[in-house]
Amino acid sequence: MRLVAVEPGPALEPLREALVAAQEMNDPVGMSYAESSLSRAHLMLGQLADALRHARRAVELLPPGADPVQAAHAGIGLAAALNAQRQGAAALAALDAVAATVAALDRPAMRRSELRERAQALALLGRWSEAYGAMNAKLELDDSLERDRQSAQAARLRGQFNRERDMASLGALRSRQALDQQLLHTQTAAIGLGALLFTLLTVFAVRKGLQARALHRLAMVDELTGLPNRRAVQQRLADAFRQARRQRQSLSLLMVDLDRFKAVNDTHGHAVGDQVLRHVAQVLAGVLRSGDWAGRLGGEEFLVVLPGAAAAQAADVAERMRRAVAESPCIGPAGPLPVTVSIGVGALDDAAQSADELVDRADVLLYRAKREGRNLVCA
């Protein structure tokens, strides 16, 4: 199907701005949403090559397993762009790739779109029986207005199915499709207005989604170090504790505190103190095993969670952290600044009733390390 292109004017610019915003936030799901919106807008404006390019980008950008709703939308959008260029086989492959996701989401509107594109792809391939089945299934989901509009197409497909052995009737159906394309040319102005309205609504939705993601990140990430903040640490630690209890696995945590950090702020200023905190966060992250994670509780305190680690393993990891920090001075404006940490180790056992109890154990051992001279691990 080829639509007459109209001058997009400002219609596409907000979508491009949304794409740039998602790129700046390094948000692949947001970029995929914006690319899908650009593809649909180009398709409605009759710019088929641009529509196909953006549709393919929407599918490629989406990480595996992320946002099944967008994965389904992107796959259906790619099929629509391919159908518009009469690439029925490729469109059918794109729909098959997301069919299971669409079925699992149980969204009637999305299912209608998938069935509509599937019917068109099958018709392009001359598979009239299957095309009729897909279109008939779509009609069962349509609301009354959409059902009336699509019933004529279903009747044509049904008649073609009954007469598919008669090759002469194939020419009649193709003639009707050509007439439909001619009628579409008369609707260019209406399509342009509809595309503009659709674009504005999509931009609003995309921007709201990006704002929500940004607010969630601010609420869960420590702005100074980039590590999970206290709220995120509490949630993730509670989850790790429940999982370890449920699966009867080991779990340990490390309470890490910078030694004499107040003196750093008093002597060198808070800017250097912030630099020291970022430096220590990077060093801690570099020692973590696969599956471990660290967060900042506040001030100069960090919490490291080691799923699957018993007490002895946790003590080894803690000692590597202590040594790594001590051997990596922070390079400040006045030159290298020695930094050390004290670490308390808490390990899960049958007596532990909550994640808070593990934190308390590690905290007690941390203060013991402080009393015994700092730059120590107590487990």
C-alpha positions, 0 to 999 in steps of 0.5 A: 500500500502506497500513501501520498506523502504530505509535508510533515511540518512540525509533526515529527519533530517532537518524536525526534526530540523524544528519541534524543532524550531517550538516547541521552538517558541511555534508555534502550526501551525509551529509544525503542518506543520513540522509534516505533512512534516515528515508524507509525507516523511515517507510515501514516504520512506515506513515507514507507522507506522511513517507516520501515527503517524506524520500525527495524530500529525499534526491534533492534534496540529492545534488549532481550526480555525487556518490556514485553508490551513494547516488544509486541508493539515493535514487532507489529509495527515492523510487520505493518511497515513491511506490508506497506511495501508488499513484503508479505513473507517478511511481515509474517515472520515479524508477526510470528516472532511476537505471536507468543508475547501478544497472546500472553499479554492478553490485550485485545487492541494489540491482538486486533492489530496483530491479526489485521497485519497477519491477514494482510501479509497472508493475502499478499502471499495468496494464502486466502484461506488463512487470511480469511481465518485471521481476519475473521478472528480479528472481527471477533475482537473489534468494537462495533464501528471497526467491525462494520468497517472490516466486515466488507473485507472479511466478506471478500476474503470469505468469497475468495476462499470459496472460489479460490479454485476459480482463477478468474475470481483472483483477478476480481479481488485484485481489481478491488484492492486496486480500487481501495488504493485509489480511494486512499489517495482521496483521504490524504488530507484526513490522514495528515491531520490524523497523523499530527494528532496521533504524533502529539498524543504519542509524544505526550505518552513517550515523554511521560514514560521517560519522566517516570523512568527518570524519577524512578532512577532518582528515587533508587540510585545514589546521585554521588556514587551511582550505586543503589541508595539506602531505599534500593539497598533495603528493598534488594537486601530484603529480597535476597534474604527471602530468596536465601531462606526459601532456597536454603542458600548462603548469604553474607553481607559486608558493612564498609565504613571509611576510616577518619572520613571526617578528617578528610572533609575538615582538612581538604573540603567536601569536594575532595570528600565527595571525590574519595567516596566516588573513588571507594565506590569504584574500588569496591565494585571492582572487587565484587564477584558475579552476582554480588552488589554494593550500595551506599547507605549514606555518609561514608557507609556502604553495604555489600551483599554476597548471595551464595557466600558463606562466612569464610568466603565473605571474609575473603572478599572483605579482605580483598576489598580492604586491601584494594582500597588501602593500595589505591590512594585517591588522586586529589588536587593536592596529590595522592590521598591515602584511604582505608576502610574498616569492614564488618562481616555478617553471615546468614544462619538458622538463628537470623530472623530478618535482613535487619538482624544480619545488618546489625551483626555486621554493624557490631563487627564493623565497630569492633574493627574501628575499636581495634585500630581501623583498616581491619576486617572483623568476621 
